[in-house]
Structures are given as structure tokens and as C-alpha cells.
Amino acid sequence: MNFIQSQTTPSAVEADLLVVGVSAPATPEELTDTLGAFGAECLAAAGSDFKGNAGQIAVFHTFGRVASKRIALVGVGSGSAGEYRRAFGRAGSEARSRGDQTVALSTGALDANRWQEVVEGWHEGVYRFDKYKAEESRKAAPASVIVLDDVDRSHNKQASAIGMGRALARDLVNEPADALYPETLAQQALALANEQISVEVWDFDRIKAANMGGVEAVGKGSNRDPRFIHLVYRPNGPARKKVGLVGKGVTYDAGGLNLKPGAGLQTMRCDMGGAATVVGVFRALADIQPDVEVHGIIGAVENMLGGSAYKLGDILHISNGKTVEVHNTDAEGRLVLADCLSYASKLELDAMVDIATLTGACLVALGERYSGLFTGDDALANAISQAAADAGEDIWRLPLEARYKEKLKAEWADVKNVGGRAAGSITAALFLSHFVEDTRWAHLDIAGPAFSDKAVDHFSPGGLGAMVSTLTRWATA
């Protein structure tokens, strides 16, 4: 998507939609400066409920009063962090819904950080997953965006890269499980390979040879074999740090023999949201080209209940030598991540983060907007939290309470894969900690914000690309 700088005034620019940012509290004087008397008339027509709060929008036909066909007033609030993202994300969603092909933005003068919010928000708002709908019902995204004000575009490349990475992650989550399964997820990763990104994919035989008992057990209940994926981004020059991202890639989760109820099965293609985030970050890295080395590790499986499905009471041998007693086959993501974290621990990383739609308990605790952050490393927690704040994504740190490890004690193995109903998201994170060795580590549970079955803010229904923006910032900082 092209953002084209122009010296044209808002009144004179020819576009399908002219978007004008409005501060809170909205005043006629602000819009008069931008659009003359017509601006004040638009504000009056918007009504008393339109106060310029972030994300508020009012759209009108201009009837020739200015050169553009329609005008959208969008509230930017006080202009604090995140508010421009919500405002221009909402405007992007409006433009896409109407099929507008040329759009002009009057944002006012913005620094690099606020302009990055505008670009990322715009990408988020215009996104739609409509490839399976009748062609005549689809509406294309705007082909160009005209920028009317003096903005610092020094972060433009990073913003667009993150926007495209997040869109790819959303595409992957939204694909039906019959189209996206372990093999085709691996193909999506392989498509990113270039001079700086290498991608290695292991088939089922190599997974078994590596003693990845978690990936093997979960994957063997499906007639679609699992895959293990290792992406590496290397800069052209020396790398100033080396970090890892580990993603849960359960491309469909039926629950195994602990079969999910019918309603819960409907959206279980989203259970590879963590893997989608990893792929989305690598899509962004390809364009940003930072001076860091980044490893992406994905265990890709379908959790089905075929004749070879793993069973309650099975003892699994994870690749680091520890054993796991299975108490619930629907607690499968942590088994896959166990092997992935064990593998990543051997890469001599400076730090690593795993990302997973891991527990319904986290959704219950934090709702659909927040990701749960678990780590015993305060500095790492602060770095991720700052990246999330800059990205406009909500996270909340929950305790990694060592005393709860008692809940995971097993009779027949080193550890069992569930710790009971209480503190379920915490015991899941503690389970993962058994497979991290000599590496700074954090766990992000994105069960809430990975997917929405209805529109939320400026996001259309479906995959939301949770944590792509945050983790790109964290990895490249």
C-alpha cells in the first residue's frame, strides 16, 4: 500500500474519502482551520455525541463543498500513545467497507512514532479475509493513500513491514483447517526464505528420530503428519543480539480423545495463532532488515482422534529427557511447546519468548483483549511490556508462582500435563518452564486476543495477528 506525500490542501484534494483527525474536545475552530466553514458545519452535523474521542467517526457526503466525495471526521483523543492507531484504523475499516480506492489523510503534523501508529492502524483497519466469498461481494482495499500534512515518515518502512506481517498472520489464522495444516503451514514459512532468512522443515521421521515425544504424540492422531519448522533471520553484518520466538502451531484442535464440545470446535483453526505470529514477525523482519539474529521455532500438528491418537495415561518422552504423564489430551499445545523450547534452549539465545493460544483459563482471567505474560525475569518482562505499550497491544503480567509446581507432580513420570482447574494458565506456564534450560525466557498466552468471532474496534472478525507488532519491536530493539 502506497502512502503518497502531497502538498494539496484538504479542501482541494480529490479523493473518494477525505479523513480528518479531530482532537478531543472537538471544536469548530480546529476544523475551520482545516476546511473553512464546511468543517464547522460537519462538526455540527456530527452531533453532540461526537467529542473527538479516539476511534469515534462521523462520515458525510460533501456535495461538492470540497473536492473529495466524502469526508470522515475521526477522533484522535488527546493524541496519546495508541489513539492515532485506533482513529486511523477505524478510518481504514470505513474506507474498505465502502470500497473507496483513493483516500486522503489530514492528520496534522506528527512525529515518527505517531505516524507509525497511523500506518499500522490503517493496515489493521483495511484488512479483510474474503477470498472465499463471491467476487462481486468483495471490496478491494484502497490502492493509494494521500498524506496531506507534514509528518515524520522515518519509521514508515518499519510500520508498513509490521502491517504486512500482521496481515499475513491474520491470513494464516483465518484459513480453514482443510487449507492450512502442518505441511501447508511449513510451506508458508518456506515461502519467506531469502538471502537473510533460512527455513528448515523436519518431516515426521526426523521428528521421531529427534525424540520429540510431545510433537509426535499430539500429531500421530491425525492422518496429516506433523512438521517441525526452524526459521532463522541473519543480518548482513554482525548481530548485536540473538533472540528466539517459539510458536504453538496446532492447525486444528479437536481436543484428541478429550473431544471438545461442538461449539468449541467451530473456531479451532485459530489454535495456531502463536505460530502465525512467528511467521508474521519474520515477514516483517524481511523488510526491516535489523542487525539482530532471530530464530523462529514452530511445532505444527493437528490434534485429532484417529486410531493412533495418544491416550490418557500415556508417558511421553520429551527431547530434553524428561517424561510427561498425560492427564488431558486437550492440553496438547504445551506438549508441542515442550519439545520446541527444549530445542530452542540449545541455540545459545540471549532470550526467547514463546507465544501460544494456550489456555482458556487465561481468557477467563484477562478477557479477550489481554495477553498473559509469564516470566521470572523482571528485565525481560519490562522490555516486552514496553514493546507492547509502543505497539498498542495489551498485556498483563501474571505470577509464575513456583509453589504451584506442586500441582504438576505425577505418579508415573517427571511431570503431568495439567495441574487442575485452579490457576490453570499459571500451571501451564510452569509446565513449560520444565523444558527451558539456561536461557532467559518469557511465555505469552494469547488465548484472548488471537481471534475474535465478531468485529472489535477497527479489526474485522477472525484472526487479529496478536503480538506481531509487539514482538517485532522487542526482537529488533
C-alpha positions in Angstrom: 0.0 0.0 0.0 1.5 3.3 -1.1 1.4 6.4 1.2 2.0 9.4 -1.1 3.0 12.8 0.2 1.1 15.7 -1.3 1.1 19.5 -0.8 -2.6 19.7 -1.8 -4.8 21.3 0.8 -7.6 19.2 2.4 -10.3 21.2 0.6 -8.7 20.8 -2.8 -7.6 17.1 -2.7 -9.6 14.8 -5.0 -10.3 11.5 -3.3 -13.1 9.1 -2.6 -12.7 9.8 1.1 -11.0 12.6 3.0 -10.1 11.6 6.5 -9.6 14.4 9.0 -8.3 13.8 12.5 -10.1 15.7 15.3 -8.7 16.2 18.8 -10.8 16.0 21.9 -12.6 18.1 22.9 -13.7 18.7 19.3 -14.0 22.4 18.5 -15.4 24.2 15.4 -12.2 26.3 15.3 -10.0 23.3 14.7 -12.0 22.2 11.7 -12.4 25.7 10.4 -8.6 26.0 10.2 -8.6 22.8 8.1 -11.7 23.0 5.9 -13.1 26.5 6.4 -16.8 27.0 7.2 -17.6 23.5 5.9 -15.5 21.9 8.7 -17.6 23.6 11.4 -20.8 22.5 9.6 -19.6 18.9 9.5 -18.8 19.0 13.3 -22.3 20.4 13.9 -23.8 17.7 11.8 -21.8 15.0 13.7 -23.9 15.9 16.8 -23.1 16.4 20.4 -22.1 12.7 20.9 -19.0 13.3 18.7 -16.4 14.7 21.0 -13.3 13.7 19.2 -12.6 10.7 21.4 -10.2 8.2 20.0 -11.9 5.9 17.4 -15.1 8.0 17.1 -16.1 8.5 13.4 -18.6 10.5 11.5 -18.9 10.2 7.7 -20.7 12.7 5.3 -21.1 13.3 1.6 -19.5 16.6 0.7 -22.0 17.5 -2.1 -19.2 19.4 -3.8 -18.3 21.7 -0.9 -14.8 20.3 -1.1 -13.1 18.3 -3.9 -13.4 14.9 -2.2 -16.6 12.8 -2.5 -17.0 12.1 1.2 -15.4 13.2 4.5 -14.8 11.3 7.6 -14.1 13.0 10.9 -12.2 10.7 13.2 -11.4 11.3 16.8 -7.8 11.1 17.9 -8.5 11.9 21.5 -5.6 13.6 23.3 -3.1 12.2 20.8 -1.5 10.0 23.4 0.0 6.6 22.6 -2.4 4.3 20.8 -5.1 6.9 20.0 -3.9 7.6 16.4 -3.8 3.9 15.8 -7.4 3.5 16.8 -8.5 6.6 14.9 -7.0 5.8 11.6 -7.6 2.1 12.0 -11.3 3.0 12.2 -11.0 5.2 9.2 -9.3 2.4 7.2 -12.1 0.0 8.1 -14.6 2.5 6.9 -12.8 3.0 3.6 -12.6 -0.7 3.0 -16.2 -1.3 3.9 -17.3 1.4 1.3 -14.8 0.2 -1.4 -13.0 3.6 -1.5 -10.0 3.4 -3.8 -8.4 6.8 -3.2 -8.1 8.2 0.4 -6.6 11.4 1.7 -5.4 11.7 5.3 -5.3 15.0 7.2 -3.6 14.0 10.4 -1.9 17.3 11.4 1.9 17.4 11.9 3.0 14.1 13.5 6.3 12.8 14.9 7.7 9.5 13.7 6.1 7.4 16.5 2.6 8.8 15.9 2.9 8.4 12.2 3.9 4.8 12.7 0.7 4.4 14.7 -1.3 5.8 11.8 0.3 3.4 9.3 0.0 0.3 11.4 -3.6 1.2 12.4 -4.5 1.8 8.7 -3.2 -1.7 7.8 -5.2 -3.2 10.6 -8.4 -1.4 9.7 -8.4 -2.1 5.9 -7.7 -5.8 6.4 -10.4 -8.3 5.3 -10.3 -12.0 4.7 -12.8 -12.5 1.9 -11.0 -14.8 -0.5 -13.7 -17.5 -0.2 -16.6 -15.0 -0.8 -18.2 -14.4 -4.2 -16.0 -12.0 -6.2 -18.9 -9.5 -6.7 -19.3 -9.1 -2.9 -15.6 -8.3 -2.3 -14.4 -4.7 -1.8 -10.7 -4.0 -2.5 -8.5 -2.1 -0.2 -7.6 1.4 -1.2 -4.9 1.4 -3.8 -3.3 4.6 -2.5 -3.3 6.9 0.5 -2.5 10.6 0.1 -0.8 12.2 3.0 -1.6 15.9 3.3 0.4 17.1 6.3 4.0 17.4 7.4 4.7 14.0 9.1 7.9 12.4 10.1 8.0 9.3 7.9 11.3 7.9 9.1 9.5 4.9 10.6 7.4 4.3 7.5 9.4 1.2 6.4 9.0 -0.4 9.8 5.4 0.5 10.1 4.5 -1.0 6.7 6.5 -4.1 7.4 4.7 -4.7 10.6 1.4 -4.0 8.9 2.1 -6.6 6.2 3.5 -9.1 8.8 0.3 -8.8 10.9 -1.9 -9.2 7.8 0.0 -12.4 6.9 -0.5 -13.7 10.5 -4.2 -13.0 10.2 -4.5 -14.7 6.9 -2.9 -17.9 8.3 -5.3 -17.9 11.3 -8.3 -17.3 9.1 -7.5 -20.1 6.6 -9.8 -23.1 7.2 -8.0 -26.1 8.6 -8.6 -28.1 5.4 -6.3 -25.5 3.6 -3.8 -24.8 6.4 -2.4 -27.9 8.1 1.1 -28.8 9.2 2.5 -29.3 5.7 1.0 -26.1 4.2 2.0 -24.1 7.3 5.5 -25.2 6.7 5.2 -24.1 3.0 4.1 -20.7 4.2 7.3 -20.5 6.2 9.4 -21.7 3.3 8.0 -19.0 1.1 9.8 -16.4 3.3 13.2 -17.9 2.6 15.7 -15.4 1.0 19.3 -14.5 1.4 18.8 -13.5 5.0 16.1 -15.9 6.1 16.7 -19.6 6.1 14.0 -22.1 6.8 14.4 -25.8 7.8 11.4 -28.2 7.9 11.5 -31.6 9.5 9.2 -34.4 8.5 7.6 -36.9 10.8 10.5 -39.4 10.6 13.0 -36.8 11.6 10.8 -35.6 14.4 10.7 -39.1 15.8 14.4 -39.5 15.3 15.0 -36.4 17.4 12.9 -37.9 20.2 10.4 -35.1 20.1 7.8 -37.1 22.0 5.4 -34.2 22.6 5.2 -33.3 18.9 5.0 -37.0 17.9 2.2 -37.9 20.4 -0.1 -35.0 19.5 0.5 -35.3 15.8 0.0 -39.0 15.4 -3.8 -38.9 15.9 -4.2 -37.2 12.5 -3.6 -38.5 9.0 -1.7 -35.3 8.3 1.8 -35.7 9.7 3.3 -33.0 11.9 6.1 -30.7 10.9 8.9 -29.0 12.9 9.9 -25.6 11.5 13.0 -23.6 12.2 13.4 -20.1 10.7 16.5 -18.0 11.1 16.9 -14.4 10.2 20.6 -13.3 10.0 21.7 -9.7 9.3 24.2 -8.9 6.6 26.7 -7.7 9.2 27.4 -8.6 12.8 24.4 -9.3 15.0 24.2 -7.3 18.2 22.0 -9.9 19.9 20.4 -13.3 19.2 16.8 -14.0 20.2 14.2 -16.6 19.7 10.4 -16.8 19.1 8.7 -20.1 19.7 5.1 -20.6 18.4 2.4 -23.1 19.1 1.2 -24.4 15.7 -1.8 -26.6 16.4 -3.5 -26.0 13.0 -6.7 -27.7 14.2 -7.5 -28.7 17.8 -10.3 -31.2 18.2 -9.1 -32.0 21.7 -8.0 -35.5 20.9 -9.7 -38.2 22.9 -10.8 -35.4 25.3 -13.0 -34.2 22.5 -14.2 -30.6 22.6 -17.9 -29.8 22.5 -19.4 -28.8 19.2 -19.4 -25.1 19.8 -15.8 -25.2 20.8 -14.8 -26.9 17.6 -16.1 -24.2 15.3 -13.1 -21.9 15.5 -10.3 -24.3 16.4 -8.3 -23.4 13.3 -7.2 -20.4 15.4 -5.1 -22.6 17.7 -2.0 -22.0 15.6 -2.2 -18.3 16.4 1.3 -18.4 18.1 2.9 -19.9 15.0 1.1 -17.4 12.8 2.6 -14.6 15.0 6.1 -16.0 14.5 5.7 -16.2 10.7 4.2 -12.7 10.7 7.3 -11.3 12.6 9.6 -13.0 10.1 7.6 -11.4 7.2 8.3 -8.0 8.9 12.0 -8.8 9.5 12.5 -9.4 5.8 11.6 -5.8 5.1 13.1 -4.1 8.2 16.4 -5.9 8.0 17.6 -5.3 11.6 21.1 -6.0 12.9 19.9 -8.9 15.1 19.7 -12.6 14.7 16.3 -14.1 15.2 15.3 -17.7 15.4 11.7 -18.9 14.9 10.7 -22.3 16.2 7.3 -23.9 15.4 5.8 -27.2 16.2 3.0 -27.8 13.7 0.4 -30.5 14.4 -3.3 -31.4 14.1 -4.7 -32.7 17.4 -7.2 -35.3 16.2 -8.6 -38.6 17.5 -7.7 -41.2 14.9 -6.8 -44.7 15.8 -3.2 -43.8 16.6 -4.2 -40.9 18.9 -2.3 -40.6 22.2 -4.2 -41.6 25.3 -4.8 -40.6 28.9 -2.1 -42.2 31.0 0.5 -42.3 28.2 4.0 -41.5 29.2 5.7 -39.2 26.7 9.5 -38.7 26.4 10.3 -35.1 25.6 13.6 -34.4 23.7 15.3 -33.0 26.8 14.9 -36.4 28.5 12.1 -35.5 30.8 8.9 -37.6 30.9 5.3 -36.4 30.9 2.2 -38.3 32.1 -0.9 -37.4 30.0 -3.9 -36.4 32.0 -5.8 -34.5 29.3 -5.3 -34.8 25.5 -6.8 -31.3 25.1 -3.8 -29.8 27.0 -1.7 -30.6 23.8 -0.1 -27.2 23.0 2.2 -27.4 26.0 3.4 -30.8 24.9 4.3 -29.5 21.5 6.0 -26.4 23.0 7.9 -28.6 25.4 9.9 -30.1 22.5 10.2 -26.7 20.8 11.5 -25.0 24.0 13.9 -27.8 24.6 15.3 -27.4 21.1 15.5 -23.6 21.4 17.3 -23.9 24.7 20.3 -25.4 22.9 20.6 -22.4 20.4 22.6 -20.2 22.9 20.0 -17.4 22.6 20.2 -14.2 24.6 16.5 -14.5 25.3 13.4 -16.2 23.9 9.6 -15.8 24.1 7.0 -18.4 23.3 3.6 -17.4 22.0 0.6 -19.6 22.3 -3.2 -19.8 22.4 -2.5 -22.0 25.4 -5.3 -21.8 28.0 -9.0 -21.0 28.3 -8.0 -20.0 31.9 -6.1 -17.0 30.6 -9.2 -15.9 28.6 -11.3 -16.2 31.8 -8.7 -14.3 33.9 -8.0 -11.4 31.4 -10.7 -11.4 28.9 -10.4 -11.2 25.1 -8.2 -8.0 25.0 -5.2 -9.0 27.1 -2.4 -11.4 26.6 -0.9 -13.0 29.7 2.8 -12.5 30.3 4.7 -15.0 32.5 8.4 -14.8 33.3 10.6 -14.8 36.3 12.9 -12.2 34.6 11.9 -8.7 35.5 14.1 -7.0 32.9 12.7 -9.2 30.1 9.1 -8.5 31.4 9.8 -4.8 31.3 11.2 -5.0 27.8 8.2 -6.9 26.4 5.8 -4.7 28.3 7.4 -1.5 26.8 7.2 -3.0 23.3 3.6 -3.8 23.8 2.8 -0.3 25.0 4.5 1.1 21.9 2.6 -1.3 19.7 -0.8 -0.5 21.3 -1.3 -4.2 22.4 -2.5 -5.0 25.9 -0.6 -7.5 28.1 -0.7 -8.2 31.8 1.9 -9.9 33.8 0.7 -12.9 35.9 2.7 -14.6 38.6 4.9 -17.6 37.7 4.4 -18.9 41.2 6.9 -21.7 41.9 4.8 -23.1 44.8 2.2 -24.1 42.2 4.6 -26.6 40.6 3.3 -29.0 43.3 0.1 -29.3 41.2 2.1 -30.8 38.3 3.6 -33.7 40.2 2.9 -37.0 38.5 2.7 -40.5 39.9 4.4 -42.3 37.0 6.5 -39.6 35.2 8.5 -36.5 36.0 5.5 -34.2 35.5 1.9 -34.3 34.3 0.5 -32.1 31.6 -2.3 -30.4 33.7 -2.4 -29.0 37.2 -6.1 -28.9 37.9 -8.8 -26.2 37.5 -7.3 -23.6 39.8 -4.6 -21.2 38.4 -4.7 -23.1 35.0 -2.8 -20.5 33.0 -0.1 -20.3 35.7 0.4 -24.1 35.9 0.5 -24.3 32.1 3.4 -21.7 32.1 5.1 -23.6 35.0 4.8 -26.8 32.9 6.7 -25.1 30.1 9.4 -23.9 32.5 10.4 -27.6 32.9 11.7 -27.5 29.4 13.7 -24.2 29.4 17.4 -24.5 30.2 20.0 -21.8 30.6 18.0 -19.2 28.6 16.1 -16.1 29.6 12.5 -16.9 28.8 9.0 -15.5 28.8 5.7 -17.0 27.9 2.8 -15.1 26.2 -0.6 -16.7 26.4 -2.7 -15.1 23.6 -5.8 -17.1 24.0 -7.9 -13.9 24.3 -6.7 -11.6 21.6 -5.6 -14.1 18.9 -9.1 -14.4 17.4 -12.5 -12.7 17.6 -15.7 -14.1 16.1 -17.0 -10.5 15.8 -15.6 -7.1 14.8 -13.7 -5.4 17.6 -12.6 -1.8 17.5 -11.2 -1.4 13.9 -10.5 -5.1 13.4 -12.7 -7.2 11.2 -13.8 -10.7 12.6 -11.3 -13.5 12.7 -7.6 -13.6 13.4 -6.2 -10.4 14.9 -2.4 -11.0 14.5 -1.8 -10.7 18.2 1.7 -9.8 19.3 3.2 -9.4 15.8 3.7 -5.7 16.4 4.9 -6.2 20.0 7.4 -9.0 19.2 8.8 -7.3 16.1 9.6 -4.3 18.3 11.0 -6.5 21.0 13.2 -8.5 18.7 14.6 -5.5 16.9 15.1 -3.2 19.9 
